[in-house]
Amino acid sequence: MAGPSRRAHPLHRRWSNLSLRAKGVVVVALPLAALTVSALAFSTTRFREQRADEATRRAIEVRTATRVTLVTLLDLESSVRGYLLTREAEFLEPAAEVRAEIPARLARLDALVRDGGKIGAAVTRIGSLAERRVEIAESLIEAPPPERAGLLRQGKAVMDLLREEINVVLARQNRAVITLQHEADRYRRITTIGIPLTVGFGLLGGLAGILLFTSGVVRRVRSLNASTDHLVSGEPLHPLPPGDDEIGKLGRAMQATSLRLQQMQRELRQQALFDDLTGLRNRRGFLNVAEQQLLVADRSGTPLAVMYADLDGMKAINDRFGHGEGDRALVDAAKVLRMTLRSADVIARLGGDEFCALLVDCPPEAGTMIADRIREQIERHNASADRPYHLSLSIGLAFARHATDIEELLGRADRSMYLDKAGRT
């Protein structure tokens, strides 16, 4: 007996109810989805890595441009001081070149800091202070000696502010470079390690899904194939694969076919061993059981009797009232025999208007009493049945205490029946 069935998980039931095509689409779609997600993740990560690299490059350029601006201003200050100390004109030429470079340096720095914010404000202040420092330097060159001391103090104050602003920008840019480099390195690690692992796991998962799907299909098809062999041989079917997909439906169809074949086999067996009209055993069915009963009786020493009965006047009933009425007479005769004989006795219609019965544990005196009861039951039937004729049976008996041939007993009972029929006519 099968054990208690476990309730399937809802996802398992949904999967089982999918068609094979839908299952195939799902199995193929899973690795494709993994590849698609991996490709999107790769593109996104690569884009962020490039943005981080670009931001790092800009931060380095801002840091470099800020330092160059500071160096340029220091060169200007050195040239002016050299001229003031020596009054030699050769110091003015470098100073003029530096004064010409300052606007370009400031414009480059301003162009690099396009997003504004704190760095943009600091760069704006650096530009204003640098312009002020250039104005002071130009004034120093033309100023009389009494005014130079004040201009020098102003220049120093402006340079201190410049250094402070430039140091703030450099510190922020250094931190930004470190942060952005770490971010770019992280995205590079994801690109070079994480995404290949994701692709690998996706492909392995898809391959595992395909293997599981195909092995499951093969296993279920093999189960169907084994059930097909059993179906051909008439043996009980193997446990059929569940589910509402094509294989499950085919399994249920095979189960229904098997049940139908079993029903047809029972019907064929019934037709082979039983009479369709009366429901009694036919000659084959009688002989199968009678031979076994003879062997049992021989081993136990139990007496047996074979009764042979013939429905009298059957031809006249058919000729006068039709074959339908003749069939009713045969059915009535069979009913009388069932009502009179015991459940252990084997009753059969041998064909036409001939009946027989194997009477178990029946000595001769009991057989005679049984024949008399049958005749009495026929008389009661004729009195109660609304028929345009009367039933009449000619009965013959043959007895046996030891194993003998059933056909020989039937022959003796048949001859006894004809003696009864001749004596009654």
Helices and strands as residue ranges (DSSP letters): H 10-17, H 20-86, G 89-91, H 92-112, H 117-142, H 145-189, I 190-194, H 195-233, H 246-273, H 283-300, E 304-311, H 314-321, H 323-340, E 346-351, E 354-360, H 364-384, E 393-400, H 406-424
